[in-house]
Amino acid sequence: MIDFFYLPSLRVASSAQLEEIAAKASSKYIILALDGVDVEFGPTALSRMMEVADDTMADMVYSDYAGHPLIDCQKGSIRDDFDFGQAVLIRLDSMRKALSELSTPLEFAAFYDMRLRFEKIVRVCESLYSAREKDTRKSGEKQFDYVDPRNRAVQVEMEKVCTEHLGRIGALLDKPFKKPCFPHGDFPVTASVVIPVLNRASTVADAVHSALAQKTTFGFNVIVVDNHSTDGTSEILEKIAAEDNRLIHLIPSRTDLGIGGCWNEAVFSPFCGMYAAQLDSDDMYNGEDTLEKIVAAFREQQCAMVIGTYQMTDFNLNPIPPGIIDHKEWTDSNGRNNALRVNGLGAPRAFLTSMVREYPLPNTSYGEDYAMGLRVCREYRIGRIWDVLYCCRRWDGNSDAALSVEKVNKNNFYKDSLRTWEIEARIALNKA
């Protein structure tokens, strides 16, 4: 015997909704499923989920479903949009205990709070049911939902729940920031714009020209790390470099580099300035004062990393939804903690070169900047610029425009792993 209950969302739910379910339930386990989605369990699926819950003493069990493999929930899986599928099994006693620990009612984040309080969540890596997908948008259309200003009230409550969770497990940071060292040393210029590129013949010239057009009170250059392009990108860069010696065109000797590895090539080169600012090869700076604003932010905010604000546009630079991505969920007081809840920190990003040389970026093509941001804000302030600095062009050629379920899972598992390692490091730091 098992009780079935339905919610409009397994991510956004109120404490009143969950308390009503807990009051009505009478069986040892309940199933929470998405309302409006046809979930059809296999003939032995429910017994299988209950068996796993009994054997592992899990508080919650979820499973893969037809055509949709999921990923394991680990210590760092504390982003509020973790995908548990369309239905989950919950131990009723665990649910009631978690709800009883709430200090104040929650309007949106009750399920999130509850599952963070569970001691054990187990994934059954077997396809136990079929379900119609509720959100059929492409991956590139979903990835900015968490910063949509229409979801601001939800974000505030989710942040509160996440912060309390970090406090319970000993990973909350509240110590004063260290002051970064600003070495002037033998840097050839004050700032470098770093552009990793692979086969972007249709966009790289726009990116490079927007960087070279910067008006500054200091010397700068543009370092393009050309990851062995074969579509004419290299020839375009050679032509621009012949006309403007501020463009440094680097081709790595290694052929196994991701975006992070290309960044390290630029930062460890003798051409890199004291500050290294990011620009993607298919995007453009919004104006000629972007680099000046970034360097000023380092000096004024005494930070080791700076993150700006960007405008979503189509290929022709026409604004598109969700519009301006400003990551207003970031606050100087709690941003370093909330960084573990969100799946990205914003753009464009810039680093103290000395910081990247001390903590090189991981050699990946996804999450390398997020990994660096987590490492930096563990000890140092991240500065913010709320002016739009950057046009993020969305087009079919974007590397994340339409990812497969497997690729999305791989990316999310990697970022959850980064969060797991960072949480462990923060717990150790607090103990020390």
PyMOL commands that set and color helices and strands:
alter all, ss='L'
color gray80, all
select helices_A, chain A and resi 15-24+45-56+92-100+110-117+139-142+145-147+149-169+204-212+233-243+259-267+290-301+335-338+353-358+368-377+405-431
alter helices_A, ss='H'
color red, helices_A
select strands_A, chain A and resi 3-7+29-34+39-41+60-64+87-91+121-127+129-131+191-197+220-226+247-250+275-278+284-285+305-313+319-325+349-352+382-393
alter strands_A, ss='S'
color yellow, strands_A
deselect
rebuild
show_as cartoon
